Amino acid sequence: MNKNGSGAIYGLGLIGALVYYIGHATTFWIGVLGFLKALVWPAMLVYELLAFLG
């Protein structure tokens, strides 16, 4: 069991990402892609951060 609360932070981030991506979707399939992106948003965030830091 996770005792430091990071699961709750991830859950809130997941919900926020779902709202953002699905809210900006113009078609059903873009909404599906948004759902998939919302599941992996931490990996994308870390990748972009590392790319920025060089």
C-alpha atoms as a printed R data frame, in Angstrom:
   type eleno elety resid chain resno       x      y       z
1  ATOM     1    CA   MET     A     1   0.000  0.000   0.000
2  ATOM     2    CA   ASN     A     2   1.256  3.449  -0.902
3  ATOM     3    CA   LYS     A     3   1.656  5.481   2.286
4  ATOM     4    CA   ASN     A     4   3.052  8.748   0.947
5  ATOM     5    CA   GLY     A     5   0.014  9.931  -1.017
6  ATOM     6    CA   SER     A     6   1.579  9.865  -4.463
7  ATOM     7    CA   GLY     A     7  -1.246  7.637  -5.691
8  ATOM     8    CA   ALA     A     8  -3.736 10.374  -4.908
9  ATOM     9    CA   ILE     A     9  -1.631 12.928  -6.776
10 ATOM    10    CA   TYR     A    10  -1.396 10.605  -9.780
11 ATOM    11    CA   GLY     A    11  -5.157 10.035  -9.637
12 ATOM    12    CA   LEU     A    12  -5.902 13.746  -9.629
13 ATOM    13    CA   GLY     A    13  -3.464 14.252 -12.485
14 ATOM    14    CA   LEU     A    14  -5.126 11.448 -14.426
15 ATOM    15    CA   ILE     A    15  -8.552 13.012 -13.972
16 ATOM    16    CA   GLY     A    16  -7.231 16.424 -14.978
17 ATOM    17    CA   ALA     A    17  -5.541 14.990 -18.066
18 ATOM    18    CA   LEU     A    18  -8.724 13.141 -19.032
19 ATOM    19    CA   VAL     A    19 -10.779 16.313 -18.738
20 ATOM    20    CA   TYR     A    20  -8.229 18.284 -20.771
21 ATOM    21    CA   TYR     A    21  -7.673 15.785 -23.581
22 ATOM    22    CA   ILE     A    22 -11.285 14.679 -23.966
23 ATOM    23    CA   GLY     A    23 -12.526 18.260 -23.669
24 ATOM    24    CA   HIS     A    24 -10.341 19.278 -26.608
25 ATOM    25    CA   ALA     A    25 -11.229 16.251 -28.739
26 ATOM    26    CA   THR     A    26 -13.034 17.014 -31.990
27 ATOM    27    CA   THR     A    27 -13.852 13.421 -32.958
28 ATOM    28    CA   PHE     A    28 -14.451 10.149 -31.177
29 ATOM    29    CA   TRP     A    29 -11.048  8.728 -32.134
30 ATOM    30    CA   ILE     A    30  -9.230 11.842 -30.964
31 ATOM    31    CA   GLY     A    31 -11.079 11.324 -27.669
32 ATOM    32    CA   VAL     A    32  -9.831  7.721 -27.524
33 ATOM    33    CA   LEU     A    33  -6.300  8.946 -28.216
34 ATOM    34    CA   GLY     A    34  -6.764 11.529 -25.455
35 ATOM    35    CA   PHE     A    35  -7.775  8.768 -23.055
36 ATOM    36    CA   LEU     A    36  -4.618  6.825 -23.888
37 ATOM    37    CA   LYS     A    37  -2.491  9.953 -23.510
38 ATOM    38    CA   ALA     A    38  -4.049 10.599 -20.102
39 ATOM    39    CA   LEU     A    39  -2.909  7.162 -18.943
40 ATOM    40    CA   VAL     A    40   0.732  7.844 -19.806
41 ATOM    41    CA   TRP     A    41   1.012 11.574 -19.043
42 ATOM    42    CA   PRO     A    42   3.699 11.105 -16.343
43 ATOM    43    CA   ALA     A    43   6.005  9.388 -18.833
44 ATOM    44    CA   MET     A    44   5.482 12.177 -21.366
45 ATOM    45    CA   LEU     A    45   6.121 14.792 -18.687
46 ATOM    46    CA   VAL     A    46   9.389 13.195 -17.568
47 ATOM    47    CA   TYR     A    47  10.532 12.734 -21.174
48 ATOM    48    CA   GLU     A    48   9.903 16.403 -22.027
49 ATOM    49    CA   LEU     A    49  11.549 17.538 -18.784
50 ATOM    50    CA   LEU     A    50  14.674 15.495 -19.492
51 ATOM    51    CA   ALA     A    51  14.759 16.744 -23.092
52 ATOM    52    CA   PHE     A    52  14.517 20.322 -21.824
53 ATOM    53    CA   LEU     A    53  17.295 19.829 -19.281
54 ATOM    54    CA   GLY     A    54  19.504 18.243 -21.924
